[in-house]
Amino acid sequence: MANNKSARKRIEIAERNRLHNRSYVSALRTLMKRCFTACESYGSEPGEPAKKAVKESLNAAFSKIDKAVKVGALHRNAGAHQKSRLSAAVKKAIDPAPAAKA
């Protein structure tokens, strides 16, 4: 337990920030899941509306990742890692790999 007023205040601030960051990261995960789901649905039913949904969900997730890094809710390397995962999934869904050359 904190022994002085400033230590108690730091505990309160840390808890407030933890809750704020938790909600931010939760929203980020939701947007990432939407993007992965959009990629899967595009893979099963390719079409222009599905492709548009994939790109919109990717843009929303990228924006949220960048903002999370900016406010400090997410480390910049973790943000880069998540963006890389999303980009790879979208690229795989939209531009499937050509047949291997033999």
ZANULO-883696 format. One record per residue (C-alpha): x, y, z; residue number from 1; residue in one letter. Coordinates in nm, 4 decimals. Layout:
! residues N
+----------+----------+----------+-----+-----+
|       xx |       yy |       zz |   n | res |
+----------+----------+----------+-----+-----+
|        X |        Y |        Z | NUM |   A |
...
+----------+----------+----------+-----+-----+
This chain:
! residues 102
+----------+----------+----------+-----+-----+
|       xx |       yy |       zz |   n | res |
+----------+----------+----------+-----+-----+
|   0.0000 |   0.0000 |   0.0000 |   1 |   M |
|   0.1168 |   0.3516 |  -0.0726 |   2 |   A |
|   0.2618 |   0.5450 |   0.2191 |   3 |   N |
|   0.2213 |   0.9027 |   0.1000 |   4 |   N |
|  -0.0197 |   1.1161 |  -0.0957 |   5 |   K |
|   0.1807 |   1.1280 |  -0.4206 |   6 |   S |
|   0.2216 |   0.7492 |  -0.4257 |   7 |   A |
|  -0.1537 |   0.7046 |  -0.3762 |   8 |   R |
|  -0.2193 |   0.9469 |  -0.6593 |   9 |   K |
|   0.0192 |   0.7576 |  -0.8896 |  10 |   R |
|  -0.1685 |   0.4353 |  -0.8120 |  11 |   I |
|  -0.4987 |   0.6013 |  -0.9063 |  12 |   E |
|  -0.3518 |   0.7424 |  -1.2278 |  13 |   I |
|  -0.1976 |   0.4072 |  -1.3209 |  14 |   A |
|  -0.5324 |   0.2330 |  -1.2728 |  15 |   E |
|  -0.7130 |   0.4958 |  -1.4807 |  16 |   R |
|  -0.4570 |   0.4615 |  -1.7602 |  17 |   N |
|  -0.4734 |   0.0820 |  -1.7441 |  18 |   R |
|  -0.8499 |   0.0858 |  -1.7950 |  19 |   L |
|  -0.8222 |   0.3359 |  -2.0798 |  20 |   H |
|  -0.5525 |   0.1320 |  -2.2540 |  21 |   N |
|  -0.7496 |  -0.1872 |  -2.1986 |  22 |   R |
|  -1.0546 |  -0.0493 |  -2.3781 |  23 |   S |
|  -0.8350 |   0.0874 |  -2.6572 |  24 |   Y |
|  -0.6637 |  -0.2470 |  -2.7147 |  25 |   V |
|  -0.9984 |  -0.4275 |  -2.6955 |  26 |   S |
|  -1.1394 |  -0.2064 |  -2.9716 |  27 |   A |
|  -0.8228 |  -0.2666 |  -3.1721 |  28 |   L |
|  -0.8622 |  -0.6441 |  -3.1448 |  29 |   R |
|  -1.2252 |  -0.6159 |  -3.2552 |  30 |   T |
|  -1.1257 |  -0.4237 |  -3.5689 |  31 |   L |
|  -0.8523 |  -0.6766 |  -3.6445 |  32 |   M |
|  -1.0990 |  -0.9646 |  -3.6123 |  33 |   K |
|  -1.3375 |  -0.7845 |  -3.8482 |  34 |   R |
|  -1.0570 |  -0.7514 |  -4.1012 |  35 |   C |
|  -0.9647 |  -1.1212 |  -4.0776 |  36 |   F |
|  -1.3329 |  -1.2156 |  -4.1099 |  37 |   T |
|  -1.3697 |  -0.9915 |  -4.4152 |  38 |   A |
|  -1.0666 |  -1.1632 |  -4.5707 |  39 |   C |
|  -1.2219 |  -1.5052 |  -4.5114 |  40 |   E |
|  -1.5561 |  -1.3997 |  -4.6585 |  41 |   S |
|  -1.3792 |  -1.2530 |  -4.9623 |  42 |   Y |
|  -1.1952 |  -1.5825 |  -5.0060 |  43 |   G |
|  -1.5214 |  -1.7773 |  -5.0084 |  44 |   S |
|  -1.7178 |  -1.5263 |  -5.2197 |  45 |   E |
|  -1.4887 |  -1.2951 |  -5.4179 |  46 |   P |
|  -1.6509 |  -0.9841 |  -5.5545 |  47 |   G |
|  -1.6210 |  -0.6091 |  -5.5627 |  48 |   E |
|  -1.8353 |  -0.5415 |  -5.2509 |  49 |   P |
|  -1.6374 |  -0.7975 |  -5.0499 |  50 |   A |
|  -1.3085 |  -0.6511 |  -5.1713 |  51 |   K |
|  -1.4265 |  -0.3044 |  -5.0684 |  52 |   K |
|  -1.5212 |  -0.4380 |  -4.7237 |  53 |   A |
|  -1.1739 |  -0.5902 |  -4.6840 |  54 |   V |
|  -1.0019 |  -0.2636 |  -4.7733 |  55 |   K |
|  -1.2286 |  -0.0567 |  -4.5466 |  56 |   E |
|  -1.1728 |  -0.2903 |  -4.2520 |  57 |   S |
|  -0.7968 |  -0.2837 |  -4.3161 |  58 |   L |
|  -0.7941 |   0.0970 |  -4.3185 |  59 |   N |
|  -0.9956 |   0.1130 |  -3.9961 |  60 |   A |
|  -0.7639 |  -0.1344 |  -3.8231 |  61 |   A |
|  -0.4498 |   0.0461 |  -3.9434 |  62 |   F |
|  -0.5876 |   0.3764 |  -3.8178 |  63 |   S |
|  -0.6691 |   0.2296 |  -3.4762 |  64 |   K |
|  -0.3245 |   0.0670 |  -3.4511 |  65 |   I |
|  -0.1512 |   0.3944 |  -3.5345 |  66 |   D |
|  -0.3590 |   0.5812 |  -3.2765 |  67 |   K |
|  -0.2926 |   0.3150 |  -3.0112 |  68 |   A |
|   0.0807 |   0.3501 |  -3.0706 |  69 |   V |
|   0.0536 |   0.7288 |  -3.0618 |  70 |   K |
|  -0.1237 |   0.7394 |  -2.7250 |  71 |   V |
|   0.1014 |   0.4700 |  -2.5792 |  72 |   G |
|  -0.1540 |   0.1928 |  -2.5424 |  73 |   A |
|   0.0565 |  -0.0281 |  -2.7700 |  74 |   L |
|   0.4317 |  -0.0487 |  -2.8256 |  75 |   H |
|   0.5410 |   0.0635 |  -3.1716 |  76 |   R |
|   0.6988 |  -0.2735 |  -3.2525 |  77 |   N |
|   0.3792 |  -0.4516 |  -3.1485 |  78 |   A |
|   0.1836 |  -0.2128 |  -3.3700 |  79 |   G |
|   0.4138 |  -0.2845 |  -3.6634 |  80 |   A |
|   0.3751 |  -0.6577 |  -3.6010 |  81 |   H |
|  -0.0056 |  -0.6356 |  -3.6032 |  82 |   Q |
|  -0.0060 |  -0.4242 |  -3.9193 |  83 |   K |
|   0.2206 |  -0.6797 |  -4.0844 |  84 |   S |
|  -0.0166 |  -0.9627 |  -3.9900 |  85 |   R |
|  -0.3135 |  -0.7744 |  -4.1317 |  86 |   L |
|  -0.1312 |  -0.6832 |  -4.4526 |  87 |   S |
|  -0.0233 |  -1.0426 |  -4.5097 |  88 |   A |
|  -0.3779 |  -1.1716 |  -4.4556 |  89 |   A |
|  -0.5276 |  -0.9148 |  -4.6932 |  90 |   V |
|  -0.2623 |  -0.9767 |  -4.9571 |  91 |   K |
|  -0.3186 |  -1.3514 |  -4.9331 |  92 |   K |
|  -0.6965 |  -1.3078 |  -4.9639 |  93 |   A |
|  -0.6982 |  -1.0553 |  -5.2491 |  94 |   I |
|  -0.3953 |  -1.1711 |  -5.4505 |  95 |   D |
|  -0.3587 |  -1.5458 |  -5.4007 |  96 |   P |
|  -0.0121 |  -1.6774 |  -5.4750 |  97 |   A |
|   0.0359 |  -1.7880 |  -5.8355 |  98 |   P |
|   0.1053 |  -2.1537 |  -5.9052 |  99 |   A |
|   0.4580 |  -2.2566 |  -5.8172 | 100 |   A |
|   0.6902 |  -2.2698 |  -6.1142 | 101 |   K |
|   0.8263 |  -2.6182 |  -6.1691 | 102 |   A |
+----------+----------+----------+-----+-----+
